[in-house]
Amino acid sequence: MAEAETAAQDGDLLEPLLRLRRQFGRIPHGTQPPSPGSGEETATAVEFTSAEKKEKPLPRLNVHSAFWIVASIAVTYYVEFFKAVGEMIQTESGWFMLGSWLLLGSLSVAFYCIIYLEWYRGIEDYDTAYPALIPITTAAFLAAAVCFNVALWPLWSFFTPLVLFTQFMGVVMLISLLG
């Protein structure tokens, strides 16, 4: 009786692990966890733990992340990014305001997906439950990028897309260090 109970608990523990590994592409979607009471269960658990011991987690701060963060800081300093954005806000540029609203909308939908749907409601696969959210967020973000490029073009001309992309990558890499 105790063996059957332990086997059921091990099966319950392996299922979230298999789901997580499927999400990151290490186990094909058709793979099922071993049935409770089968002899394969302990072999599978040993297989997972030995594979986990071999894998080293990637460091959060690597050369790629450091490059983009340093590049973003350098661009912010040399083009006086915050001063330029402050001037755009004071001149009440229509393109800048539209881009700001689109970016705010895009970030709002992203936070809704991450914080409310995934953390609070527990919906891990929200892109299948709500298929329109990801394309709407992407379209709003791309439209915001175009608006910011148009608004800031008089300041940096053809360097504007490069400056904004560098800032974007720096922020993304900085956020990846936090999580």
C-alpha positions in Angstrom: 0.0 0.0 0.0 2.8 2.4 0.9 4.6 1.6 -2.4 1.4 2.5 -4.4 1.1 5.8 -2.5 4.7 6.7 -3.0 4.5 5.9 -6.7 1.4 8.1 -7.0 3.2 11.0 -5.3 6.3 10.5 -7.6 4.0 10.6 -10.6 2.4 13.8 -9.3 5.8 15.3 -8.9 7.1 14.3 -12.3 4.1 15.8 -14.3 4.9 19.5 -13.6 8.6 18.8 -14.4 7.6 17.2 -17.7 5.3 20.1 -18.5 8.1 22.5 -17.8 10.6 20.6 -20.0 8.0 20.4 -22.8 7.7 24.2 -22.6 11.4 24.6 -23.2 11.6 22.0 -25.9 13.5 19.3 -24.2 10.8 16.7 -24.3 8.4 16.2 -27.3 4.8 17.0 -26.7 3.6 13.4 -27.2 5.6 12.1 -24.3 3.5 11.1 -21.3 4.7 10.7 -17.7 5.2 7.1 -16.6 2.1 5.5 -15.1 2.1 5.0 -11.3 3.3 1.6 -10.2 5.4 0.9 -13.3 9.1 0.1 -12.9 10.1 2.9 -15.4 9.1 5.6 -12.9 12.2 5.4 -10.8 14.4 5.1 -13.8 12.8 8.2 -15.3 13.3 10.1 -12.0 17.0 9.1 -11.9 17.4 10.1 -15.5 16.0 13.6 -14.8 18.1 14.1 -11.8 21.3 13.0 -13.5 20.5 15.2 -16.5 19.9 18.1 -14.2 23.2 17.6 -12.4 25.1 17.7 -15.8 23.4 20.9 -16.9 24.9 24.1 -15.5 22.5 27.1 -15.4 23.5 29.9 -17.7 24.9 33.0 -15.9 22.4 35.9 -15.9 25.2 38.4 -16.8 27.0 37.2 -19.9 29.0 39.1 -22.5 26.0 39.6 -24.7 23.9 41.1 -21.9 26.7 43.3 -20.7 27.4 44.6 -24.2 23.8 45.7 -24.7 23.5 47.3 -21.2 26.8 49.2 -21.6 25.9 50.2 -25.2 22.5 51.5 -23.9 24.2 53.5 -21.1 26.7 55.0 -23.6 24.0 55.9 -26.1 21.9 57.5 -23.3 24.9 59.6 -22.2 26.2 60.6 -25.6 22.9 61.5 -27.3 21.5 63.1 -24.1 18.5 60.7 -24.4 16.5 62.0 -21.4 17.0 65.6 -22.3 15.7 64.9 -25.8 12.7 63.0 -24.5 12.0 65.8 -22.0 12.1 68.3 -24.9 9.7 66.1 -26.9 7.3 66.0 -24.0 7.5 69.8 -23.6 6.9 70.5 -27.3 3.8 68.2 -27.1 4.8 66.3 -30.2 1.8 64.4 -31.5 3.9 61.5 -32.8 5.6 61.2 -29.4 2.4 61.2 -27.5 0.8 58.6 -29.8 3.8 56.4 -29.4 3.7 56.8 -25.7 0.0 55.8 -25.6 0.7 52.8 -27.8 3.6 51.8 -25.7 1.5 52.1 -22.5 -1.2 50.0 -24.1 1.3 47.4 -25.2 2.9 47.2 -21.7 -0.6 47.1 -20.1 -1.6 44.0 -22.2 1.8 42.4 -21.4 1.4 43.0 -17.7 -2.2 41.7 -17.9 -0.9 38.5 -19.5 2.0 38.0 -17.1 0.7 39.2 -13.8 -3.0 38.5 -13.9 -3.4 35.6 -16.3 -0.2 33.7 -15.5 0.5 34.5 -11.8 -3.0 35.2 -10.4 -5.3 32.9 -12.5 -2.6 30.3 -13.2 -3.2 30.2 -17.0 0.3 29.2 -18.2 -0.6 29.0 -21.9 -2.5 32.3 -22.2 -1.7 32.6 -25.9 -3.9 29.6 -26.7 -6.6 30.7 -24.2 -6.6 34.3 -25.5 -5.0 34.1 -29.0 -5.6 37.8 -29.9 -3.5 39.2 -27.0 0.0 38.5 -28.4 -0.7 39.9 -31.9 -2.4 43.0 -30.5 0.6 43.6 -28.1 3.1 43.1 -30.9 1.2 45.4 -33.3 0.9 48.2 -30.6 4.6 47.9 -29.8 5.7 48.1 -33.4 3.4 51.1 -34.0 4.8 52.8 -31.0 8.4 52.2 -32.3 7.4 53.8 -35.6 5.8 56.8 -33.8 8.9 57.2 -31.7 11.1 57.1 -34.8 9.1 59.7 -36.5 9.0 61.9 -33.4 12.7 61.7 -32.7 13.9 61.8 -36.4 14.5 65.6 -36.3 17.0 65.1 -33.5 19.2 62.2 -34.7 18.1 61.7 -38.3 19.1 58.3 -39.7 20.7 57.4 -36.3 17.2 57.4 -34.7 16.4 53.7 -35.3 19.8 52.7 -34.1 19.5 54.8 -30.9 16.0 53.4 -30.1 17.0 49.8 -30.9 20.0 50.1 -28.6 17.9 51.5 -25.8 15.3 48.7 -26.3 18.0 46.0 -26.2 19.6 47.5 -23.1 16.3 47.6 -21.3 15.5 44.0 -22.3 18.8 42.8 -21.1 18.5 44.7 -17.9 15.1 43.2 -17.2 16.5 39.7 -18.0 19.0 40.2 -15.2 16.2 40.7 -12.7 14.2 37.6 -13.6 
